[in-house]
Amino acid sequence: METDRDAFLIPNPFLNSPVSSLATSPSATQSPTRNASTTIYYFLTPESSIGAFHRNKGRTIHTLHWGRGRYVIIHADEVSGNEEKARVETFVVGKDVTKGEKLQCIVKGGKFKASFLLPDDESTGLELKSQGLLISEVSHDLVFAFAEVVK
């Protein structure tokens, strides 16, 4: 669910760039301006436990509010030839940082990403006992647009 859309418009940093091919809507890609930032949150539950693979055009900051989940990131944008396979990265978002779980992660634009609900407690075995996974995402293109102008 979107919770904020900055009214401040910036030059579209993805206009006529290879990243523009990621857009699901041609009008969003061809628009000369974009909102400087947007904020959303999503909530995975045992009844809806998968956040489907998708990719954002710009850099996105993901912040955990509660729960545990596994992120899978496919770095398809790093593949240069037909023979290469994309690098796959996976990690757990959760509050147990002593076990390597992450409270926050940053995903650069162009990456395929998905999230999957995990049990709140690993000791429950295969049974998915979870109160859900609540994540917020902030996309801000202002820094990217500024960098493009400075080039």
Secondary structure, DSSP 4 states (H G I P E B T S, - for coil): -EEEE-S-EEE-TTTTSGGGGG-SSHHHHH-SEEESEEEEEEEEBTTB-EEEEEE-SS-EEEEEEES-EEEEEEEGGG--STT---EEEEEEESS-GGGT-BSEEEE-TT-EEEEEE--SSGGGTTS---S-EEEEEEEE-HHHHHHHHH-
